[in-house]
Amino acid sequence: MSAAVIDGQTADRSWGDGVLDWTGSVRAIAVLRIALGPITLLHLRPFLRDVRRGVAYNDHFWQPFVAWFPELPGRAWFGLIWIGVTAAVLMTIGLWTRLATATAFAVVATNLLLSTTHFRHNRTFLMILLAAVALLPSGRVLSVDAWLRRRAGRALPDVAALWPLWLVRVQVCLVYLASGLSKLIDPDWVGGLVMWDRVVRYRHVLEPTPLPGWAIDLLMQRWFYYVAAPVAVAIELFVGVGLLLARTRLTAIWVAMFFHVMIEVSASVEVFSVAAIAALAIWVRPSTREHVVAVGGTDATSRLLIAALHFGDWFARLRVVRAAAGEPALRVEDVRGDSLAGTDAVLFVLSRMPLTFPVAAPMGAVRRWLHRSVGEQR
């Protein structure tokens, strides 16, 4: 228990109070919201195709998820899908943001519950993400709503209560842990039989790809999966635990991105890969402008670099300023007060930008490890 002073009096506070009182920037959630709009459209595309052909879900075999859930008439279902499409677009641009996000969640959830034939794990995952975003006021930033409020002189701060983040973070970790543990106790999975069978059956899909013949032949070998399958299971378990721990979080994020790219290449998982990569935004620290980046050089060069930094810094982690005369072309002072210049500064900045993070983060880690190794040898 911790102590807090409220109105001059000391009150005991529990860990739960800290969870409910946690506040921070919703900028990262706004980035996730923008990404979830196209992902929701991608999810709704096969249903929209049926709608345009005039085929309703109950025109063929269907089975309600629960007996009490109402059956929608065909025309009502057509309208539901179009409402979902509209909500997804409004959610991305940030117009009537809270309502649009809640509507997108309601449409995805309703459509999922209409019939067991609609069930997919990736669709449930998307529904969970939409629910979390709907609980947070992400329209305060990166939205038409925020722009309209600024024009009217009624801008709201991007800081809000973040307790729903705890829920979705735990849920995302449970997805990785449940998947990894279920495979770990399945001898066919951890022994590689499932992976090998899947790849062999879809060799005709691999052959037209740019993969060389020797690589395809390797993927057909049974022995290869005695190693590959346990590694895949270990990756899922590592990501599920690593995301929860501050010391391993950046590594887990990078591994998760690589893992989902590999899944997308090797299997058909609908929107799961893109939704899971987008969901990594929930692990970005909810604070903005905490690292100071001083940019030097000529006026033209510095303006170009500053514009590039503003474009790539989706989470607004950097506060970019002009460097004083005589300072390096790029200097970083991070939130801990450490000063970086040269290659270290470049890698630090690139590792805070989503588009360059996959390359810059491992390069920066290797460089820091080499520095420590050389220092210990000396």
C-alpha positions as CSV (number, residue, x, y, z in Angstrom):
1,M,0.0,0.0,0.0
2,S,1.2,3.5,-0.7
3,A,0.2,6.8,0.9
4,A,-1.3,9.8,-0.8
5,V,-2.3,13.2,0.5
6,I,-5.8,14.3,-0.5
7,D,-7.1,17.6,0.8
8,G,-4.5,17.7,3.5
9,Q,-5.3,14.2,4.7
10,T,-3.4,11.0,4.2
11,A,-5.2,8.2,2.5
12,D,-4.1,4.6,1.8
13,R,-4.1,3.8,-1.9
14,S,-4.0,0.3,-3.4
15,W,-2.4,-1.0,-6.6
16,G,-5.9,-0.9,-8.1
17,D,-6.1,2.8,-7.5
18,G,-2.9,3.3,-9.4
19,V,-4.3,1.4,-12.3
20,L,-7.5,3.4,-12.5
21,D,-5.6,6.7,-12.0
22,W,-3.0,6.0,-14.7
23,T,-3.1,8.9,-17.2
24,G,-1.1,9.7,-20.3
25,S,-1.2,10.7,-23.9
26,V,-3.7,8.9,-26.2
27,R,-1.5,9.7,-29.3
28,A,-0.4,6.0,-29.7
29,I,-4.0,4.9,-29.4
30,A,-5.0,7.4,-32.1
31,V,-2.4,5.9,-34.4
32,L,-3.9,2.4,-33.7
33,R,-7.4,3.8,-34.4
34,I,-6.2,5.2,-37.8
35,A,-4.8,1.7,-38.7
36,L,-7.8,-0.2,-37.5
37,G,-10.1,1.6,-40.0
38,P,-8.6,0.0,-43.1
39,I,-8.1,-3.3,-41.2
40,T,-11.9,-3.3,-40.4
41,L,-12.6,-2.6,-44.1
42,L,-10.4,-5.5,-45.0
43,H,-12.3,-7.7,-42.5
44,L,-15.7,-6.6,-43.9
45,R,-14.7,-7.0,-47.6
46,P,-15.9,-10.6,-48.0
47,F,-19.2,-9.8,-46.4
48,L,-19.5,-6.6,-48.5
49,R,-18.9,-8.8,-51.6
50,D,-22.0,-10.9,-50.6
51,V,-24.0,-7.7,-49.9
52,R,-23.3,-6.4,-53.3
53,R,-24.4,-9.7,-54.8
54,G,-27.6,-9.6,-52.7
55,V,-26.6,-12.7,-50.7
56,A,-27.4,-12.5,-47.0
57,Y,-25.8,-14.6,-44.3
58,N,-29.0,-16.6,-43.8
59,D,-29.3,-17.5,-47.4
60,H,-27.0,-20.4,-46.8
61,F,-26.1,-22.6,-43.8
62,W,-25.8,-20.6,-40.5
63,Q,-25.9,-21.3,-36.8
64,P,-26.3,-18.6,-34.2
65,F,-23.6,-18.3,-31.6
66,V,-26.1,-18.3,-28.8
67,A,-29.8,-19.3,-29.0
68,W,-31.0,-16.0,-27.6
69,F,-29.2,-13.8,-30.1
70,P,-31.8,-12.4,-32.6
71,E,-31.8,-13.3,-36.3
72,L,-31.4,-10.3,-38.5
73,P,-33.4,-10.1,-41.7
74,G,-31.4,-10.0,-44.9
75,R,-32.0,-6.4,-45.6
76,A,-31.1,-5.4,-42.0
77,W,-27.8,-7.4,-42.3
78,F,-27.0,-5.6,-45.6
79,G,-27.5,-2.3,-43.7
80,L,-25.4,-3.5,-40.8
81,I,-22.4,-4.2,-43.1
82,W,-22.7,-0.8,-44.8
83,I,-22.9,0.9,-41.4
84,G,-19.7,-0.9,-40.5
85,V,-17.9,0.3,-43.7
86,T,-19.0,3.9,-43.0
87,A,-17.9,3.7,-39.4
88,A,-14.5,2.3,-40.3
89,V,-13.9,5.3,-42.7
90,L,-15.0,7.8,-40.1
91,M,-12.9,6.1,-37.4
92,T,-9.8,6.5,-39.5
93,I,-10.3,10.2,-40.4
94,G,-11.4,10.9,-36.9
95,L,-14.9,12.4,-37.5
96,W,-17.4,11.7,-34.6
97,T,-14.5,9.5,-33.5
98,R,-15.9,8.0,-30.3
99,L,-19.2,7.2,-31.9
100,A,-17.6,5.8,-35.1
101,T,-15.2,3.6,-33.2
102,A,-18.0,2.2,-30.9
103,T,-20.1,1.6,-34.0
104,A,-17.3,-0.3,-35.8
105,F,-16.9,-2.5,-32.7
106,A,-20.7,-3.1,-32.5
107,V,-20.9,-4.1,-36.2
108,V,-17.9,-6.5,-36.0
109,A,-19.2,-8.0,-32.7
110,T,-22.8,-8.3,-34.0
111,N,-21.7,-9.9,-37.3
112,L,-19.5,-12.3,-35.4
113,L,-22.3,-13.4,-33.1
114,L,-24.9,-13.8,-35.8
115,S,-23.5,-17.2,-36.9
116,T,-20.8,-19.6,-35.8
117,T,-19.7,-19.8,-39.4
118,H,-18.5,-16.2,-39.1
119,F,-16.2,-17.1,-36.2
120,R,-12.4,-16.8,-36.7
121,H,-9.8,-16.1,-34.0
122,N,-8.5,-13.1,-36.0
123,R,-12.0,-11.5,-36.0
124,T,-12.3,-11.9,-32.3
125,F,-8.9,-10.3,-31.9
126,L,-10.0,-7.3,-34.1
127,M,-13.2,-7.0,-32.0
128,I,-11.1,-6.8,-28.8
129,L,-8.9,-4.1,-30.2
130,L,-11.9,-2.1,-31.4
131,A,-13.5,-2.3,-27.9
132,A,-10.3,-1.0,-26.3
133,V,-10.0,1.9,-28.7
134,A,-13.7,2.8,-28.2
135,L,-13.1,3.1,-24.5
136,L,-10.4,5.8,-25.0
137,P,-10.8,9.4,-26.3
138,S,-8.4,9.0,-29.2
139,G,-10.2,11.6,-31.1
140,R,-8.4,14.3,-29.1
141,V,-5.4,14.0,-31.5
142,L,-4.8,13.1,-35.1
143,S,-8.5,13.5,-36.1
144,V,-10.9,15.8,-37.8
145,D,-12.6,16.2,-34.5
146,A,-9.4,17.6,-32.9
147,W,-8.9,20.0,-35.9
148,L,-12.4,21.3,-35.6
149,R,-12.0,21.9,-31.9
150,R,-8.7,23.8,-32.5
151,R,-10.4,26.0,-35.1
152,A,-13.2,26.7,-32.6
153,G,-10.7,27.4,-29.8
154,R,-11.9,24.5,-27.7
155,A,-9.0,22.1,-28.1
156,L,-8.7,19.3,-25.6
157,P,-5.4,18.0,-24.2
158,D,-4.3,14.6,-25.5
159,V,-3.9,13.3,-21.9
160,A,-6.6,11.0,-20.5
161,A,-7.2,8.1,-18.2
162,L,-5.6,5.0,-19.7
163,W,-7.0,2.1,-17.6
164,P,-8.4,0.3,-20.7
165,L,-4.8,-0.1,-21.8
166,W,-4.2,-2.5,-19.0
167,L,-7.1,-4.6,-20.2
168,V,-6.0,-4.8,-23.8
169,R,-2.3,-5.3,-22.9
170,V,-3.2,-8.3,-20.8
171,Q,-5.5,-9.7,-23.4
172,V,-2.9,-9.4,-26.2
173,C,-0.3,-11.2,-24.0
174,L,-2.9,-13.9,-23.3
175,V,-3.3,-14.4,-27.0
176,Y,0.4,-15.2,-27.5
177,L,0.6,-17.3,-24.3
178,A,-2.5,-19.3,-25.0
179,S,-1.4,-20.0,-28.5
180,G,2.1,-21.0,-27.4
181,L,1.1,-23.2,-24.5
182,S,-1.6,-25.0,-26.5
183,K,1.1,-25.9,-29.1
184,L,3.6,-26.8,-26.5
185,I,1.4,-29.5,-25.1
186,D,0.5,-30.8,-28.6
187,P,3.1,-33.3,-29.7
188,D,2.1,-33.0,-33.3
189,W,2.6,-29.2,-33.2
190,V,5.8,-29.0,-31.1
191,G,7.2,-32.0,-33.1
192,G,6.7,-30.1,-36.3
193,L,4.2,-32.4,-38.0
194,V,1.5,-29.7,-38.3
195,M,3.9,-27.1,-39.8
196,W,5.4,-29.6,-42.2
197,D,2.0,-30.9,-43.4
198,R,0.8,-27.4,-44.0
199,V,3.8,-26.4,-46.1
200,V,3.9,-29.7,-48.1
201,R,0.2,-29.3,-49.0
202,Y,0.7,-25.8,-50.2
203,R,3.9,-26.3,-52.2
204,H,2.0,-25.2,-55.3
205,V,1.7,-21.7,-53.6
206,L,5.4,-21.5,-52.9
207,E,6.7,-22.5,-56.3
208,P,5.6,-19.3,-58.2
209,T,7.2,-17.1,-55.5
210,P,10.8,-15.7,-55.8
211,L,12.1,-18.3,-53.4
212,P,15.0,-20.3,-54.9
213,G,14.5,-24.0,-55.6
214,W,16.9,-25.1,-52.9
215,A,14.9,-23.1,-50.3
216,I,11.6,-24.7,-51.3
217,D,13.2,-28.1,-51.2
218,L,14.5,-27.4,-47.7
219,L,11.0,-26.4,-46.6
220,M,9.7,-29.7,-47.8
221,Q,12.1,-31.7,-45.5
222,R,10.5,-33.2,-42.4
223,W,13.6,-32.9,-40.3
224,F,13.6,-29.1,-40.7
225,Y,10.5,-28.8,-38.6
226,Y,12.0,-30.6,-35.7
227,V,13.8,-27.3,-35.2
228,A,11.5,-24.8,-36.7
229,A,8.3,-25.8,-34.7
230,P,9.9,-25.5,-31.2
231,V,11.4,-22.2,-32.3
232,A,8.0,-20.9,-33.4
233,V,6.5,-22.0,-30.1
234,A,9.3,-20.4,-28.1
235,I,8.8,-17.1,-30.0
236,E,5.1,-17.0,-29.1
237,L,5.9,-17.6,-25.4
238,F,8.7,-15.1,-25.4
239,V,6.5,-12.4,-26.9
240,G,3.7,-13.1,-24.5
241,V,6.0,-12.7,-21.5
242,G,8.5,-10.2,-23.0
243,L,5.8,-7.6,-23.8
244,L,4.9,-7.4,-20.1
245,L,8.4,-6.7,-18.9
246,A,10.0,-3.3,-19.4
247,R,13.5,-4.7,-19.9
248,T,12.5,-7.0,-22.8
249,R,9.7,-5.0,-24.3
250,L,11.5,-3.5,-27.2
251,T,13.0,-6.9,-28.1
252,A,9.6,-8.5,-27.9
253,I,8.0,-5.9,-30.1
254,W,10.7,-6.5,-32.8
255,V,10.4,-10.2,-32.5
256,A,6.6,-9.9,-32.8
257,M,6.8,-7.9,-36.0
258,F,9.2,-10.5,-37.5
259,F,6.9,-13.3,-36.3
260,H,3.8,-11.9,-37.9
261,V,5.5,-11.2,-41.2
262,M,6.5,-14.8,-41.3
263,I,3.0,-15.9,-40.4
264,E,1.6,-13.8,-43.2
265,V,4.0,-15.3,-45.7
266,S,3.3,-18.9,-44.7
267,A,-0.4,-19.0,-43.8
268,S,-3.8,-17.4,-44.5
269,V,-4.8,-15.7,-41.3
270,E,-7.1,-12.9,-42.8
271,V,-6.5,-9.7,-40.8
272,F,-4.6,-11.2,-37.9
273,S,-1.1,-10.3,-38.9
274,V,-1.8,-6.6,-39.8
275,A,-4.0,-6.2,-36.7
276,A,-1.4,-7.7,-34.4
277,I,1.4,-5.5,-35.8
278,A,-0.9,-2.4,-35.5
279,A,-1.7,-3.5,-31.9
280,L,2.0,-3.1,-30.9
281,A,1.1,0.6,-30.6
282,I,-0.4,-0.1,-27.2
283,W,3.1,-0.8,-25.8
284,V,4.4,2.7,-26.8
285,R,5.0,4.8,-23.7
286,P,2.1,7.2,-23.4
287,S,4.1,10.4,-23.3
288,T,5.1,12.8,-26.0
289,R,8.0,15.1,-26.8
290,E,10.2,13.5,-24.1
291,H,13.4,13.2,-26.2
292,V,15.0,16.4,-27.4
293,V,16.5,16.3,-30.9
294,A,18.8,19.2,-31.9
295,V,19.2,19.5,-35.7
296,G,22.1,21.4,-37.1
297,G,23.6,22.0,-40.6
298,T,22.6,24.4,-43.3
299,D,19.2,25.9,-43.3
300,A,18.0,23.8,-46.3
301,T,19.4,20.6,-44.8
302,S,18.0,21.2,-41.4
303,R,14.6,22.1,-42.7
304,L,14.5,18.9,-44.8
305,L,15.6,16.8,-41.8
306,I,13.2,18.4,-39.4
307,A,10.3,17.8,-41.9
308,A,11.4,14.1,-42.2
309,L,11.4,13.8,-38.4
310,H,8.0,15.3,-38.1
311,F,6.6,13.0,-40.8
312,G,8.1,9.8,-39.3
313,D,7.5,10.5,-35.7
314,W,3.9,9.2,-35.6
315,F,3.9,8.8,-31.8
316,A,5.4,12.3,-31.2
317,R,8.2,11.0,-29.1
318,L,10.6,13.7,-30.2
319,R,10.9,17.4,-29.5
320,V,12.8,18.8,-32.5
321,V,14.8,22.0,-32.1
322,R,17.5,23.8,-34.1
323,A,21.0,23.2,-32.8
324,A,23.1,26.0,-31.6
325,A,26.1,27.1,-33.5
326,G,29.1,24.7,-33.2
327,E,26.9,21.8,-32.1
328,P,26.9,18.4,-34.0
329,A,24.5,18.0,-37.0
330,L,22.3,15.8,-34.9
331,R,22.3,15.5,-31.1
332,V,19.8,13.8,-28.8
333,E,19.1,14.2,-25.2
334,D,16.9,11.4,-24.1
335,V,14.3,11.4,-21.2
336,R,17.0,10.1,-18.8
337,G,19.3,13.0,-19.6
338,D,21.8,11.0,-21.6
339,S,23.4,12.9,-24.5
340,L,24.0,11.1,-27.9
341,A,25.6,12.3,-31.1
342,G,26.8,10.8,-34.4
343,T,25.7,7.3,-35.2
344,D,24.3,6.7,-31.8
345,A,22.0,9.7,-32.2
346,V,20.9,8.6,-35.7
347,L,20.1,5.1,-34.5
348,F,18.2,6.3,-31.5
349,V,16.0,8.6,-33.6
350,L,15.3,6.0,-36.2
351,S,14.5,3.4,-33.5
352,R,11.7,5.7,-32.3
353,M,10.0,5.9,-35.7
354,P,7.7,3.0,-36.7
355,L,8.8,2.8,-40.3
356,T,12.5,2.5,-39.5
357,F,12.2,0.7,-36.1
358,P,12.5,-2.8,-37.6
359,V,16.0,-2.1,-38.9
360,A,17.3,0.6,-36.5
361,A,16.3,-1.2,-33.2
362,P,18.5,-4.3,-33.8
363,M,21.3,-2.2,-35.2
364,G,21.3,0.0,-32.1
365,A,21.2,-3.0,-29.8
366,V,24.2,-4.6,-31.5
367,R,26.1,-1.3,-31.4
368,R,25.4,-0.9,-27.6
369,W,26.5,-4.6,-27.0
370,L,29.7,-4.0,-28.9
371,H,30.4,-0.8,-26.9
372,R,29.9,-2.7,-23.6
373,S,32.1,-5.6,-24.8
374,V,34.9,-3.3,-25.8
375,G,34.6,-1.4,-22.5
376,E,34.8,-4.6,-20.4
377,Q,37.8,-5.8,-22.4
378,R,39.6,-2.5,-21.6
